[in-house]
Amino acid sequence: MASNYTDRQFQGTYLFDGQMAKKGYGLNKMCYTFNEQVARDEFNTDPNAYCDKFKLSAAQKDAIHNKDIIALLREGGSIYYLAKFAGLLKLNMQDIGGLQTGMSTDEFKAMLEKNGRGEI
C-alpha cells in the first residue's frame, strides 16, 4: 500500500519532492561542486559570484550568506548536497541533526547513542 507523505509532517524535516528538487536544482548543483577543492576555493573567494553562477534565488543566497542550513532545506536543498556546504562551515551531520531537532550537537549525539542501544 502506497503512503501519501505529502500529508505527513515530521518535526524538523522538509519533504524533498519533485517541486522541491526543481526549486533547489541550482543550489544542489552548486553544493555538488564542493566535492572539488577548486570549487571550494572559488566559492570562498567570492561567495556571491559563485551563487550567481548557479542562478540561486535571493532567499537561497541569503541562507548561504547567513550559513542557515535549515533555511536551505526549506529552499529546496537536499541534505545530501547540503552536507557538502556544511563541510565548508566545519559542520557535520550530527551538527545538522541538532539544528533540525533544536538540540545541541552533544544532546543530539547522546540521543542517537541511546536510540542505538534501544533505550528510546
C-alpha positions as CSV (number, residue, x, y, z in Angstrom):
1,M,0.0,0.0,0.0
2,A,1.4,3.4,-1.0
3,S,1.7,6.2,1.5
4,N,1.0,9.8,0.8
5,Y,3.9,11.5,2.6
6,T,2.7,15.0,1.5
7,D,0.1,14.9,4.2
8,R,2.5,13.9,7.0
9,Q,4.6,16.3,9.0
10,F,7.8,15.3,10.8
11,Q,9.1,18.0,13.1
12,G,12.4,19.4,11.8
13,T,12.2,17.8,8.4
14,Y,11.2,19.0,5.0
15,L,9.7,16.9,2.3
16,F,12.0,16.7,-0.7
17,D,9.7,16.0,-3.6
18,G,9.8,16.9,-7.3
19,Q,8.7,20.5,-6.6
20,M,11.5,21.0,-4.0
21,A,14.0,19.3,-6.4
22,K,13.1,21.8,-9.1
23,K,13.3,24.7,-6.6
24,G,16.7,23.6,-5.3
25,Y,18.2,22.5,-8.6
26,G,20.8,25.3,-8.8
27,L,21.6,25.2,-5.1
28,N,22.1,21.4,-5.1
29,K,24.2,21.6,-8.3
30,M,26.4,24.2,-6.7
31,C,26.8,22.2,-3.5
32,Y,27.8,19.1,-5.5
33,T,30.7,21.1,-7.0
34,F,32.1,21.4,-3.5
35,N,33.5,17.9,-3.9
36,E,36.3,19.6,-5.8
37,Q,38.9,21.8,-4.0
38,V,39.0,24.3,-6.9
39,A,35.2,24.9,-6.4
40,R,35.6,25.4,-2.7
41,D,38.4,27.9,-3.3
42,E,36.3,29.8,-5.9
43,F,33.3,29.9,-3.5
44,N,35.4,31.1,-0.6
45,T,37.0,33.8,-2.8
46,D,33.6,35.3,-3.8
47,P,30.5,33.5,-2.5
48,N,28.1,35.9,-4.2
49,A,29.6,35.5,-7.6
50,Y,29.7,31.7,-7.1
51,C,26.0,31.7,-6.1
52,D,25.2,33.8,-9.2
53,K,27.0,31.3,-11.4
54,F,24.3,28.7,-10.4
55,K,21.4,31.2,-10.5
56,L,20.4,30.9,-6.8
57,S,17.3,32.7,-5.7
58,A,17.6,35.7,-3.3
59,A,16.3,33.5,-0.5
60,Q,18.9,30.9,-1.2
61,K,21.7,33.5,-1.4
62,D,20.5,34.9,1.9
63,A,20.6,31.5,3.5
64,I,24.1,30.8,2.1
65,H,25.3,34.2,3.4
66,N,23.7,33.5,6.8
67,K,25.0,29.9,6.9
68,D,21.5,28.8,7.6
69,I,21.2,25.1,6.8
70,I,17.6,24.9,7.8
71,A,16.6,27.8,5.5
72,L,18.5,26.0,2.7
73,L,16.4,22.9,3.3
74,R,13.3,25.0,3.1
75,E,14.6,26.5,-0.2
76,G,15.0,23.1,-1.9
77,G,18.3,21.9,-0.6
78,S,18.8,18.2,-0.5
79,I,20.5,17.2,2.7
80,Y,22.9,15.0,0.7
81,Y,24.2,18.0,-1.2
82,L,23.9,20.5,1.7
83,A,26.3,18.2,3.6
84,K,29.0,19.5,1.1
85,F,28.2,23.1,2.0
86,A,28.0,22.2,5.7
87,G,31.5,20.8,5.4
88,L,32.8,24.3,4.3
89,L,31.3,25.6,7.6
90,K,33.1,22.8,9.6
91,L,29.7,21.2,10.4
92,N,28.9,17.5,10.3
93,M,25.7,15.6,10.0
94,Q,25.3,15.4,13.8
95,D,25.5,19.2,13.9
96,I,22.8,19.4,11.3
97,G,20.7,16.9,13.2
98,G,21.0,19.1,16.3
99,L,19.8,22.1,14.3
100,Q,16.8,20.2,12.9
101,T,15.7,19.0,16.3
102,G,16.5,22.1,18.3
103,M,19.2,20.2,20.3
104,S,22.8,20.9,20.8
105,T,25.1,18.7,18.9
106,D,26.1,16.8,22.1
107,E,22.4,16.3,23.0
108,F,21.7,15.0,19.5
109,K,24.7,12.6,19.7
110,A,23.5,11.3,23.1
111,M,20.0,10.8,21.7
112,L,21.5,8.8,18.8
113,E,23.5,6.7,21.1
114,K,20.5,6.0,23.4
115,N,18.4,5.1,20.3
116,G,21.2,2.8,19.1
117,R,21.1,1.0,22.4
118,G,17.3,0.7,22.2
119,E,16.8,3.0,25.2
120,I,14.5,5.3,23.4
